[in-house]
Amino acid sequence: MAIEPLELLKRVFPSLGQLELEHLSGIAKIRTYPPDTVLCHEGAYEQTFYLISEGLVVVTKRFDERGDLILRRAGPGEFFGEMAIIQDAPRSATITTLEETTVLELDKSTLEKALSENASLALQMIRTTFDRVRANDQMTIRELRQAFETLERLDRAKLDFIQVAAHELRTPLTVMRGYASMLLSDPTIKANPMLLEITQGIASGSQRLHEIVNNMLDVQKIDMDTLQAAAIPVSLPVVLRGLANDFKDALVARNLRLDIELDKNGDLIYIEADPGLVTKALYHLLMNAIKYTPDGGSIRVSCAYEENEELGRVAHIQVSDTGIGVAPEHQQLIFEKFYQIGEVALHSSGKTAFKAGGPGLGLAIARGAVNAHGGRIWMESRGYDEQLLPGSTFHVLLPVQARKRPHHEGREMAPMAGIRSTHS
């Protein structure tokens, strides 16, 4: 049943006197709209205040390209549209009629005059508006909590898949690598250039798959927080020179220059760490630099002792490149497993080719390995540009003396950690 205009105004604005109510009732416009009529458009600058006399409307807010989020439904005795008028701002939501709806409409000047002349009316409207904001916030929190729980379940399913897939692939890969090794040592294969090339391709491909499986298992350990770091003396210069030798052929093929710069201590930069994990972390950082530096570019690795407020004495390793850089919107995401920038289909193939493809695990492993030592990892880049080549610099801080980290630390992003694209 429709609420009479005077009764509706009295219900909404109980602090107004009879004469004021009659005045507003006299100047308010009464209109009836059919179902599916949009009364307020989100983002539009509109100057009408609505009070519902009869009918039902739905309040929605654009969520993403997949659709709108329903905030609430409103019926007789409720009002909307006041904040856009008071703040002189665009509508914060869209209001659509769900059935034939009759409303009282007041324009901006009339509403502003009523508010300026009656403090209790303004206070009541503010209270009502804040109640709505609080209700919308609570609903949004519930939606976010549900989304977070869903993402946790999906992440757990992905982790379970990684574990099963990695273990299932290991056995056939071991067989493939064994037979490929036997074929490569066969004199008949060696004497036939075509068969030798084919066999070398099989061996190379199976080795690449073996590395990917190992990366998957490393990520699984990181996510399960079971990655344990040993604490033995590790010479960082020795590790870096070993990696430089490992990448020698790739650097030559891509015409890339790699410079390793040490401080005055030279070869005396030692830390207590796990040599395997440190090597993995630096391997993936170098691999990432090679992938995203165009042919003819350069990569610089520096290593020096420093004092850090939080970590004490540390080894500060920097891996800089003259590559394509990273856009700001990606710099907080690229250490996440499987994170890819750009269209995967457009990435070139090959382990060390420019913008080469990959599962997107390299920097996730690097972060996990550094965090397992209680260290810090982040990156800096002026942005992404394939023409100007702003480049990127990755920073790694590793404590000189092994430190015990809390059980959960490996699963957190360091406060100063920044990030860069990984497809390695």
C-alpha beads as a LAMMPS data file, in Angstrom:
LAMMPS data file: protein, C-alpha beads

424 atoms
423 bonds

1 atom types
1 bond types

-500.0 500.0 xlo xhi
-500.0 500.0 ylo yhi
-500.0 500.0 zlo zhi

Masses

1 110.0

Atoms # bond

1 1 1 0.000 0.000 0.000
2 1 1 1.304 3.421 -0.947
3 1 1 2.272 5.813 1.822
4 1 1 0.721 9.247 1.520
5 1 1 3.277 12.004 0.803
6 1 1 2.750 13.843 4.101
7 1 1 2.896 10.626 6.125
8 1 1 5.998 9.507 4.215
9 1 1 7.803 12.780 4.911
10 1 1 6.797 12.644 8.573
11 1 1 8.150 9.094 8.839
12 1 1 11.440 9.957 7.167
13 1 1 11.866 13.390 8.806
14 1 1 10.135 13.125 12.234
15 1 1 11.977 16.200 13.542
16 1 1 10.341 18.552 11.035
17 1 1 7.373 20.654 12.088
18 1 1 3.952 20.360 10.499
19 1 1 4.366 23.501 8.383
20 1 1 7.751 22.352 7.079
21 1 1 6.346 18.933 6.250
22 1 1 3.418 20.448 4.404
23 1 1 5.790 22.750 2.528
24 1 1 7.979 19.827 1.400
25 1 1 4.888 17.786 0.529
26 1 1 3.630 20.629 -1.621
27 1 1 6.805 21.004 -3.669
28 1 1 7.740 17.315 -3.933
29 1 1 6.973 15.637 -7.234
30 1 1 5.110 12.325 -7.117
31 1 1 6.061 9.942 -9.913
32 1 1 5.469 6.292 -10.704
33 1 1 8.011 4.228 -12.621
34 1 1 7.586 0.803 -14.257
35 1 1 9.819 -2.170 -13.365
36 1 1 13.470 -2.155 -14.569
37 1 1 13.701 1.640 -14.580
38 1 1 17.089 3.023 -13.549
39 1 1 16.489 5.941 -11.173
40 1 1 20.145 6.593 -10.294
41 1 1 23.153 5.775 -12.461
42 1 1 26.440 4.939 -10.703
43 1 1 29.053 7.522 -11.625
44 1 1 26.528 10.054 -12.957
45 1 1 26.073 13.566 -11.542
46 1 1 22.362 13.722 -10.713
47 1 1 20.465 16.120 -8.468
48 1 1 17.346 14.330 -7.312
49 1 1 16.521 12.967 -3.863
50 1 1 14.027 10.082 -3.745
51 1 1 11.620 8.804 -1.058
52 1 1 9.850 5.535 -1.795
53 1 1 6.091 5.662 -1.324
54 1 1 5.256 2.282 -2.865
55 1 1 7.179 -0.463 -4.642
56 1 1 10.663 -1.951 -4.420
57 1 1 14.105 -0.985 -5.752
58 1 1 17.502 -2.710 -5.780
59 1 1 20.801 -0.952 -5.027
60 1 1 23.758 -2.317 -7.012
61 1 1 27.409 -1.407 -7.462
62 1 1 29.632 -2.300 -10.380
63 1 1 31.960 -5.064 -9.224
64 1 1 33.873 -6.071 -12.345
65 1 1 33.290 -7.047 -15.954
66 1 1 31.421 -10.129 -14.797
67 1 1 28.528 -8.250 -13.236
68 1 1 27.157 -6.055 -10.451
69 1 1 27.149 -6.577 -6.701
70 1 1 23.752 -6.246 -5.010
71 1 1 24.133 -4.054 -1.926
72 1 1 20.548 -4.048 -0.676
73 1 1 16.864 -3.725 -1.548
74 1 1 14.738 -0.778 -0.448
75 1 1 10.965 -0.420 -0.038
76 1 1 8.328 2.056 1.190
77 1 1 9.574 4.555 3.774
78 1 1 13.209 4.469 2.617
79 1 1 15.118 7.164 0.739
80 1 1 18.239 7.390 -1.422
81 1 1 20.274 9.845 -3.466
82 1 1 21.111 12.255 -0.644
83 1 1 24.915 11.772 -0.545
84 1 1 25.487 12.644 -4.195
85 1 1 23.609 15.913 -3.595
86 1 1 25.230 16.792 -0.257
87 1 1 28.760 16.023 -1.483
88 1 1 28.176 17.246 -5.031
89 1 1 29.670 13.923 -6.113
90 1 1 28.698 11.269 -8.658
91 1 1 26.267 8.575 -7.629
92 1 1 27.991 5.807 -5.709
93 1 1 25.532 3.112 -6.791
94 1 1 22.819 2.321 -9.312
95 1 1 19.157 2.207 -8.197
96 1 1 16.746 0.160 -10.318
97 1 1 13.047 -0.492 -9.771
98 1 1 12.127 -4.161 -9.306
99 1 1 8.397 -3.523 -9.657
100 1 1 6.137 -0.576 -10.307
101 1 1 7.402 2.025 -7.852
102 1 1 6.005 5.364 -6.706
103 1 1 8.459 7.911 -5.307
104 1 1 8.539 11.469 -3.993
105 1 1 11.254 13.497 -5.680
106 1 1 12.975 16.569 -4.237
107 1 1 15.541 18.564 -6.181
108 1 1 18.950 19.591 -4.847
109 1 1 18.099 23.181 -3.879
110 1 1 15.000 22.125 -1.932
111 1 1 16.845 19.426 0.001
112 1 1 19.810 21.682 0.776
113 1 1 17.474 24.399 2.059
114 1 1 15.680 21.940 4.335
115 1 1 18.970 20.635 5.721
116 1 1 20.413 24.101 6.332
117 1 1 17.315 25.199 8.230
118 1 1 16.941 22.117 10.400
119 1 1 19.999 20.741 12.208
120 1 1 18.161 17.710 13.594
121 1 1 17.076 16.769 10.073
122 1 1 20.684 16.958 8.861
123 1 1 21.869 14.871 11.831
124 1 1 19.236 12.236 11.244
125 1 1 20.132 11.970 7.578
126 1 1 23.824 11.630 8.479
127 1 1 23.013 8.830 10.940
128 1 1 20.930 6.996 8.367
129 1 1 23.652 7.363 5.757
130 1 1 26.353 6.066 8.120
131 1 1 24.156 3.105 9.041
132 1 1 23.955 2.258 5.348
133 1 1 27.698 2.629 4.886
134 1 1 28.302 0.381 7.892
135 1 1 25.896 -2.241 6.550
136 1 1 27.544 -2.093 3.116
137 1 1 30.969 -2.460 4.734
138 1 1 29.839 -5.478 6.721
139 1 1 28.438 -7.085 3.596
140 1 1 31.655 -6.359 1.698
141 1 1 33.690 -7.917 4.518
142 1 1 31.533 -11.035 4.353
143 1 1 31.997 -11.185 0.580
144 1 1 35.770 -10.763 0.954
145 1 1 35.926 -13.442 3.638
146 1 1 34.043 -15.869 1.407
147 1 1 36.275 -15.000 -1.547
148 1 1 39.387 -15.505 0.599
149 1 1 38.159 -18.910 1.778
150 1 1 37.451 -19.893 -1.827
151 1 1 40.932 -18.774 -2.910
152 1 1 42.465 -20.744 -0.046
153 1 1 40.656 -23.890 -1.174
154 1 1 41.738 -23.323 -4.785
155 1 1 45.327 -22.721 -3.712
156 1 1 45.284 -25.894 -1.673
157 1 1 43.896 -27.829 -4.651
158 1 1 46.633 -26.352 -6.852
159 1 1 49.256 -27.347 -4.290
160 1 1 47.902 -30.903 -4.127
161 1 1 47.977 -31.073 -7.930
162 1 1 51.603 -29.873 -7.981
163 1 1 52.601 -32.580 -5.531
164 1 1 50.803 -35.399 -7.357
165 1 1 51.870 -34.258 -10.833
166 1 1 55.513 -33.806 -9.819
167 1 1 55.782 -37.233 -8.240
168 1 1 53.932 -38.921 -11.106
169 1 1 56.228 -37.290 -13.668
170 1 1 59.454 -38.132 -11.889
171 1 1 59.477 -41.873 -12.650
172 1 1 58.875 -41.710 -16.429
173 1 1 61.301 -38.794 -16.686
174 1 1 63.989 -40.801 -14.929
175 1 1 63.444 -43.612 -17.429
176 1 1 63.571 -41.180 -20.368
177 1 1 66.785 -39.571 -19.154
178 1 1 68.384 -42.968 -18.590
179 1 1 67.589 -44.273 -22.046
180 1 1 68.573 -40.957 -23.656
181 1 1 71.950 -41.158 -21.904
182 1 1 72.432 -44.721 -23.132
183 1 1 71.566 -43.725 -26.701
184 1 1 74.019 -40.813 -26.617
185 1 1 76.840 -43.209 -25.717
186 1 1 75.981 -45.663 -28.509
187 1 1 78.567 -45.611 -31.351
188 1 1 75.874 -46.033 -34.004
189 1 1 74.034 -42.938 -32.769
190 1 1 77.265 -40.965 -32.555
191 1 1 78.121 -41.870 -36.148
192 1 1 74.762 -40.684 -37.496
193 1 1 74.392 -36.868 -37.319
194 1 1 70.598 -36.946 -37.678
195 1 1 70.096 -39.598 -34.970
196 1 1 72.565 -37.795 -32.713
197 1 1 70.674 -34.517 -33.054
198 1 1 67.352 -36.233 -32.334
199 1 1 68.755 -38.024 -29.296
200 1 1 70.342 -34.832 -27.968
201 1 1 66.950 -33.128 -28.345
202 1 1 65.288 -35.895 -26.317
203 1 1 67.969 -35.644 -23.635
204 1 1 67.711 -31.847 -23.510
205 1 1 63.915 -31.905 -23.361
206 1 1 63.818 -34.518 -20.612
207 1 1 66.393 -32.536 -18.634
208 1 1 64.250 -29.403 -18.951
209 1 1 61.180 -31.326 -17.742
210 1 1 63.243 -32.694 -14.846
211 1 1 64.143 -29.131 -13.801
212 1 1 60.487 -28.053 -13.980
213 1 1 59.432 -31.011 -11.814
214 1 1 62.097 -30.108 -9.261
215 1 1 60.858 -26.488 -9.293
216 1 1 57.317 -27.717 -8.660
217 1 1 58.494 -29.746 -5.682
218 1 1 60.456 -26.763 -4.343
219 1 1 57.350 -24.556 -4.540
220 1 1 55.340 -27.254 -2.797
221 1 1 57.868 -27.287 0.056
222 1 1 57.753 -23.490 0.265
223 1 1 53.958 -23.433 0.438
224 1 1 53.940 -26.194 3.053
225 1 1 56.629 -24.246 4.961
226 1 1 58.845 -27.343 5.035
227 1 1 61.829 -25.781 3.280
228 1 1 64.696 -26.096 5.781
229 1 1 67.954 -24.168 5.410
230 1 1 71.260 -25.598 6.574
231 1 1 73.860 -23.341 8.192
232 1 1 77.355 -23.946 6.814
233 1 1 79.949 -21.492 5.470
234 1 1 79.093 -20.447 1.909
235 1 1 81.333 -18.333 -0.314
236 1 1 79.024 -16.089 -2.331
237 1 1 81.711 -15.199 -4.919
238 1 1 82.233 -18.913 -5.579
239 1 1 78.484 -19.421 -6.016
240 1 1 78.210 -16.440 -8.378
241 1 1 81.173 -17.498 -10.487
242 1 1 79.782 -21.008 -10.720
243 1 1 76.457 -19.657 -11.969
244 1 1 78.233 -17.389 -14.451
245 1 1 79.951 -20.482 -15.848
246 1 1 76.624 -22.358 -16.004
247 1 1 75.078 -19.545 -18.059
248 1 1 78.174 -18.985 -20.219
249 1 1 76.729 -20.561 -23.371
250 1 1 73.395 -18.743 -23.000
251 1 1 75.165 -15.416 -22.509
252 1 1 77.272 -15.946 -25.609
253 1 1 74.274 -17.043 -27.679
254 1 1 72.321 -13.946 -26.623
255 1 1 75.303 -11.575 -26.779
256 1 1 74.760 -10.565 -23.162
257 1 1 77.469 -9.222 -20.894
258 1 1 77.620 -10.397 -17.281
259 1 1 79.756 -8.472 -14.786
260 1 1 80.329 -9.668 -11.213
261 1 1 81.437 -6.877 -8.884
262 1 1 82.685 -7.545 -5.360
263 1 1 83.543 -5.073 -2.617
264 1 1 87.022 -4.647 -1.156
265 1 1 86.694 -7.936 0.746
266 1 1 86.706 -9.740 -2.573
267 1 1 86.564 -13.500 -2.143
268 1 1 86.132 -13.210 1.631
269 1 1 82.344 -12.727 1.497
270 1 1 81.088 -15.723 3.468
271 1 1 77.723 -16.346 5.107
272 1 1 76.239 -19.162 7.165
273 1 1 73.630 -20.585 4.814
274 1 1 72.381 -23.510 2.783
275 1 1 74.541 -23.600 -0.371
276 1 1 71.863 -25.391 -2.388
277 1 1 69.122 -22.891 -1.546
278 1 1 71.377 -19.859 -2.032
279 1 1 72.442 -21.203 -5.422
280 1 1 68.807 -21.769 -6.421
281 1 1 67.799 -18.249 -5.424
282 1 1 70.618 -16.600 -7.374
283 1 1 70.158 -18.994 -10.296
284 1 1 66.544 -17.915 -10.761
285 1 1 67.398 -14.226 -10.418
286 1 1 70.074 -14.538 -13.111
287 1 1 67.757 -16.598 -15.289
288 1 1 65.077 -13.938 -14.938
289 1 1 67.540 -11.180 -15.875
290 1 1 68.670 -13.108 -18.950
291 1 1 65.108 -13.733 -20.100
292 1 1 64.006 -10.124 -19.876
293 1 1 67.114 -8.434 -21.249
294 1 1 67.165 -8.094 -25.061
295 1 1 70.125 -9.437 -27.012
296 1 1 73.178 -7.206 -26.664
297 1 1 72.267 -6.001 -23.169
298 1 1 74.160 -6.331 -19.917
299 1 1 73.653 -7.811 -16.451
300 1 1 75.551 -6.723 -13.352
301 1 1 75.790 -8.674 -10.099
302 1 1 77.294 -7.025 -7.039
303 1 1 77.899 -8.414 -3.568
304 1 1 79.026 -6.613 -0.409
305 1 1 78.723 -6.695 3.353
306 1 1 76.337 -4.199 4.974
307 1 1 74.795 -3.434 8.337
308 1 1 71.015 -3.715 8.447
309 1 1 68.873 -2.373 11.290
310 1 1 66.638 -5.403 11.379
311 1 1 68.913 -8.242 10.250
312 1 1 72.283 -7.105 11.565
313 1 1 75.310 -7.819 9.382
314 1 1 74.192 -9.019 5.957
315 1 1 75.489 -9.790 2.498
316 1 1 73.710 -7.488 0.039
317 1 1 73.464 -9.011 -3.435
318 1 1 72.134 -6.948 -6.346
319 1 1 71.225 -8.325 -9.757
320 1 1 70.691 -5.488 -12.250
321 1 1 69.837 -5.700 -15.926
322 1 1 69.219 -3.434 -18.906
323 1 1 65.982 -5.204 -19.737
324 1 1 62.369 -4.284 -20.329
325 1 1 61.553 -3.539 -16.686
326 1 1 58.342 -4.092 -14.756
327 1 1 55.208 -1.934 -14.620
328 1 1 54.263 -0.697 -11.106
329 1 1 50.995 -2.657 -11.039
330 1 1 52.909 -5.935 -11.350
331 1 1 55.679 -5.225 -8.885
332 1 1 53.725 -6.570 -5.898
333 1 1 52.700 -9.793 -7.601
334 1 1 55.537 -11.313 -9.559
335 1 1 57.038 -13.328 -6.697
336 1 1 53.790 -15.311 -6.530
337 1 1 53.865 -18.803 -8.004
338 1 1 52.504 -19.169 -11.542
339 1 1 52.227 -15.390 -11.954
340 1 1 52.649 -14.392 -15.601
341 1 1 52.847 -10.976 -17.240
342 1 1 51.439 -10.536 -20.721
343 1 1 49.924 -13.207 -22.922
344 1 1 51.599 -16.566 -22.387
345 1 1 50.894 -17.545 -25.995
346 1 1 53.092 -14.675 -27.215
347 1 1 56.138 -15.653 -25.165
348 1 1 59.013 -17.212 -27.062
349 1 1 60.080 -20.767 -26.361
350 1 1 63.474 -21.792 -25.092
351 1 1 64.948 -21.797 -21.618
352 1 1 66.989 -18.590 -21.962
353 1 1 65.447 -16.955 -25.031
354 1 1 64.227 -13.359 -24.777
355 1 1 60.871 -13.372 -22.932
356 1 1 61.024 -17.167 -22.843
357 1 1 58.054 -19.044 -21.455
358 1 1 57.949 -21.100 -18.286
359 1 1 55.661 -22.173 -15.443
360 1 1 56.213 -18.971 -13.457
361 1 1 57.947 -20.540 -10.472
362 1 1 61.458 -19.060 -10.545
363 1 1 60.989 -15.947 -8.426
364 1 1 58.607 -17.756 -6.063
365 1 1 61.440 -20.228 -5.377
366 1 1 63.955 -17.378 -5.011
367 1 1 61.728 -15.674 -2.446
368 1 1 61.159 -18.936 -0.557
369 1 1 64.876 -19.710 -0.461
370 1 1 65.746 -16.225 0.819
371 1 1 62.949 -16.246 3.399
372 1 1 64.107 -19.685 4.597
373 1 1 67.327 -17.938 5.694
374 1 1 65.423 -15.113 7.380
375 1 1 66.587 -12.748 4.643
376 1 1 64.828 -10.192 2.460
377 1 1 64.259 -9.934 -1.275
378 1 1 62.749 -7.076 -3.310
379 1 1 63.129 -5.336 -6.619
380 1 1 63.242 -1.864 -8.140
381 1 1 62.231 -0.797 -11.633
382 1 1 61.269 2.502 -13.228
383 1 1 58.540 0.758 -15.208
384 1 1 58.012 -1.391 -18.270
385 1 1 59.177 -0.268 -21.715
386 1 1 60.479 -2.504 -24.497
387 1 1 61.898 0.494 -26.360
388 1 1 63.568 2.568 -23.624
389 1 1 64.596 -0.505 -21.580
390 1 1 64.492 0.942 -18.035
391 1 1 65.808 -2.309 -16.561
392 1 1 65.324 -3.789 -13.102
393 1 1 67.398 -4.416 -9.994
394 1 1 66.763 -7.283 -7.597
395 1 1 68.043 -6.947 -4.043
396 1 1 68.766 -9.850 -1.705
397 1 1 69.810 -9.489 1.935
398 1 1 71.189 -12.651 3.541
399 1 1 72.258 -12.618 7.214
400 1 1 75.954 -13.355 7.642
401 1 1 75.167 -15.484 10.685
402 1 1 72.339 -17.988 10.444
403 1 1 69.264 -16.804 12.339
404 1 1 66.264 -18.778 13.473
405 1 1 63.112 -17.602 11.783
406 1 1 59.554 -18.038 13.107
407 1 1 57.809 -21.083 11.671
408 1 1 55.457 -18.894 9.598
409 1 1 58.010 -16.376 8.315
410 1 1 58.671 -18.145 5.036
411 1 1 55.050 -17.676 4.021
412 1 1 55.040 -13.891 4.443
413 1 1 56.081 -11.178 2.027
414 1 1 58.791 -9.007 3.514
415 1 1 57.511 -5.458 4.097
416 1 1 60.065 -3.993 1.737
417 1 1 59.890 -6.779 -0.784
418 1 1 59.056 -5.690 -4.263
419 1 1 58.639 -7.927 -7.230
420 1 1 59.293 -8.613 -10.876
421 1 1 57.959 -10.741 -13.650
422 1 1 58.832 -14.392 -13.608
423 1 1 58.300 -16.956 -16.264
424 1 1 61.286 -19.001 -15.290

Bonds

1 1 1 2
2 1 2 3
3 1 3 4
4 1 4 5
5 1 5 6
6 1 6 7
7 1 7 8
8 1 8 9
9 1 9 10
10 1 10 11
11 1 11 12
12 1 12 13
13 1 13 14
14 1 14 15
15 1 15 16
16 1 16 17
17 1 17 18
18 1 18 19
19 1 19 20
20 1 20 21
21 1 21 22
22 1 22 23
23 1 23 24
24 1 24 25
25 1 25 26
26 1 26 27
27 1 27 28
28 1 28 29
29 1 29 30
30 1 30 31
31 1 31 32
32 1 32 33
33 1 33 34
34 1 34 35
35 1 35 36
36 1 36 37
37 1 37 38
38 1 38 39
39 1 39 40
40 1 40 41
41 1 41 42
42 1 42 43
43 1 43 44
44 1 44 45
45 1 45 46
46 1 46 47
47 1 47 48
48 1 48 49
49 1 49 50
50 1 50 51
51 1 51 52
52 1 52 53
53 1 53 54
54 1 54 55
55 1 55 56
56 1 56 57
57 1 57 58
58 1 58 59
59 1 59 60
60 1 60 61
61 1 61 62
62 1 62 63
63 1 63 64
64 1 64 65
65 1 65 66
66 1 66 67
67 1 67 68
68 1 68 69
69 1 69 70
70 1 70 71
71 1 71 72
72 1 72 73
73 1 73 74
74 1 74 75
75 1 75 76
76 1 76 77
77 1 77 78
78 1 78 79
79 1 79 80
80 1 80 81
81 1 81 82
82 1 82 83
83 1 83 84
84 1 84 85
85 1 85 86
86 1 86 87
87 1 87 88
88 1 88 89
89 1 89 90
90 1 90 91
91 1 91 92
92 1 92 93
93 1 93 94
94 1 94 95
95 1 95 96
96 1 96 97
97 1 97 98
98 1 98 99
99 1 99 100
100 1 100 101
101 1 101 102
102 1 102 103
103 1 103 104
104 1 104 105
105 1 105 106
106 1 106 107
107 1 107 108
108 1 108 109
109 1 109 110
110 1 110 111
111 1 111 112
112 1 112 113
113 1 113 114
114 1 114 115
115 1 115 116
116 1 116 117
117 1 117 118
118 1 118 119
119 1 119 120
120 1 120 121
121 1 121 122
122 1 122 123
123 1 123 124
124 1 124 125
125 1 125 126
126 1 126 127
127 1 127 128
128 1 128 129
129 1 129 130
130 1 130 131
131 1 131 132
132 1 132 133
133 1 133 134
134 1 134 135
135 1 135 136
136 1 136 137
137 1 137 138
138 1 138 139
139 1 139 140
140 1 140 141
141 1 141 142
142 1 142 143
143 1 143 144
144 1 144 145
145 1 145 146
146 1 146 147
147 1 147 148
148 1 148 149
149 1 149 150
150 1 150 151
151 1 151 152
152 1 152 153
153 1 153 154
154 1 154 155
155 1 155 156
156 1 156 157
157 1 157 158
158 1 158 159
159 1 159 160
160 1 160 161
161 1 161 162
162 1 162 163
163 1 163 164
164 1 164 165
165 1 165 166
166 1 166 167
167 1 167 168
168 1 168 169
169 1 169 170
170 1 170 171
171 1 171 172
172 1 172 173
173 1 173 174
174 1 174 175
175 1 175 176
176 1 176 177
177 1 177 178
178 1 178 179
179 1 179 180
180 1 180 181
181 1 181 182
182 1 182 183
183 1 183 184
184 1 184 185
185 1 185 186
186 1 186 187
187 1 187 188
188 1 188 189
189 1 189 190
190 1 190 191
191 1 191 192
192 1 192 193
193 1 193 194
194 1 194 195
195 1 195 196
196 1 196 197
197 1 197 198
198 1 198 199
199 1 199 200
200 1 200 201
201 1 201 202
202 1 202 203
203 1 203 204
204 1 204 205
205 1 205 206
206 1 206 207
207 1 207 208
208 1 208 209
209 1 209 210
210 1 210 211
211 1 211 212
212 1 212 213
213 1 213 214
214 1 214 215
215 1 215 216
216 1 216 217
217 1 217 218
218 1 218 219
219 1 219 220
220 1 220 221
221 1 221 222
222 1 222 223
223 1 223 224
224 1 224 225
225 1 225 226
226 1 226 227
227 1 227 228
228 1 228 229
229 1 229 230
230 1 230 231
231 1 231 232
232 1 232 233
233 1 233 234
234 1 234 235
235 1 235 236
236 1 236 237
237 1 237 238
238 1 238 239
239 1 239 240
240 1 240 241
241 1 241 242
242 1 242 243
243 1 243 244
244 1 244 245
245 1 245 246
246 1 246 247
247 1 247 248
248 1 248 249
249 1 249 250
250 1 250 251
251 1 251 252
252 1 252 253
253 1 253 254
254 1 254 255
255 1 255 256
256 1 256 257
257 1 257 258
258 1 258 259
259 1 259 260
260 1 260 261
261 1 261 262
262 1 262 263
263 1 263 264
264 1 264 265
265 1 265 266
266 1 266 267
267 1 267 268
268 1 268 269
269 1 269 270
270 1 270 271
271 1 271 272
272 1 272 273
273 1 273 274
274 1 274 275
275 1 275 276
276 1 276 277
277 1 277 278
278 1 278 279
279 1 279 280
280 1 280 281
281 1 281 282
282 1 282 283
283 1 283 284
284 1 284 285
285 1 285 286
286 1 286 287
287 1 287 288
288 1 288 289
289 1 289 290
290 1 290 291
291 1 291 292
292 1 292 293
293 1 293 294
294 1 294 295
295 1 295 296
296 1 296 297
297 1 297 298
298 1 298 299
299 1 299 300
300 1 300 301
301 1 301 302
302 1 302 303
303 1 303 304
304 1 304 305
305 1 305 306
306 1 306 307
307 1 307 308
308 1 308 309
309 1 309 310
310 1 310 311
311 1 311 312
312 1 312 313
313 1 313 314
314 1 314 315
315 1 315 316
316 1 316 317
317 1 317 318
318 1 318 319
319 1 319 320
320 1 320 321
321 1 321 322
322 1 322 323
323 1 323 324
324 1 324 325
325 1 325 326
326 1 326 327
327 1 327 328
328 1 328 329
329 1 329 330
330 1 330 331
331 1 331 332
332 1 332 333
333 1 333 334
334 1 334 335
335 1 335 336
336 1 336 337
337 1 337 338
338 1 338 339
339 1 339 340
340 1 340 341
341 1 341 342
342 1 342 343
343 1 343 344
344 1 344 345
345 1 345 346
346 1 346 347
347 1 347 348
348 1 348 349
349 1 349 350
350 1 350 351
351 1 351 352
352 1 352 353
353 1 353 354
354 1 354 355
355 1 355 356
356 1 356 357
357 1 357 358
358 1 358 359
359 1 359 360
360 1 360 361
361 1 361 362
362 1 362 363
363 1 363 364
364 1 364 365
365 1 365 366
366 1 366 367
367 1 367 368
368 1 368 369
369 1 369 370
370 1 370 371
371 1 371 372
372 1 372 373
373 1 373 374
374 1 374 375
375 1 375 376
376 1 376 377
377 1 377 378
378 1 378 379
379 1 379 380
380 1 380 381
381 1 381 382
382 1 382 383
383 1 383 384
384 1 384 385
385 1 385 386
386 1 386 387
387 1 387 388
388 1 388 389
389 1 389 390
390 1 390 391
391 1 391 392
392 1 392 393
393 1 393 394
394 1 394 395
395 1 395 396
396 1 396 397
397 1 397 398
398 1 398 399
399 1 399 400
400 1 400 401
401 1 401 402
402 1 402 403
403 1 403 404
404 1 404 405
405 1 405 406
406 1 406 407
407 1 407 408
408 1 408 409
409 1 409 410
410 1 410 411
411 1 411 412
412 1 412 413
413 1 413 414
414 1 414 415
415 1 415 416
416 1 416 417
417 1 417 418
418 1 418 419
419 1 419 420
420 1 420 421
421 1 421 422
422 1 422 423
423 1 423 424
